[in-house]
Amino acid sequence: MALWSARHRWPVMIAWFAVTIGLFVASQSLGGIKAVSATSGAEVSQTESGRAIVAMRAGGAGSLPDELDVAVTSQSLKVTDPAFWNTVATIVSRLQEVTASVDGRPGPARP
């Protein structure tokens, strides 16, 4: 199929374009999602993520926790090397400083 598609680029492009437009038209004719009505005039949007926020607040979470995932990799160091862990500790301390400055507490001095 890939070989045939490579040899017949234009018919494949036209077919994909037609299928994409056809799916869009079919979605709109069946109702689709009205993005304007889902997000306008409400404190929290009525999308799935907005409903999840409402459910979390109803469970007692006054403010939603912020999370940050950081992946640290090295081409030359292993995870067991002390230099790697020193780098991780430096990254964590810098992120804690930034968090402190965002929370209203004094943050790090700018160099």
C-alpha positions, 0 to 999 in steps of 0.5 A: 500500500505504501508503494502504491501511495508513493507512486500515486501521490496526487490521487492519494493527496486528493483522497485524503483531502476529500476524506478530511473535508467529508469528516468535517462536514459530517461532524458539523451536520451531526451537531459537532461541538459548539466551541463558542457556547461551550466556553462563553459566559462561564467562569469555567468552560463546559468542556471535559477539562472544565467539568473536571475542574468543577468536580475537583473544586466540589471535592474540597480542593480550593485551589488546584495543585500545579505540577511540573514534570522534568526529565533530566538526561545526560549523554555522558553520566549515568543515573548512579553518578554523583555528578548527575545527582548534583545536577538534579539537586541544582535543578530542584533548588532553582525550581523551588526558588522560582516557585517561592518568588511566584508564591509571593515570597522573596525569590532568587536575586537576578544575576 
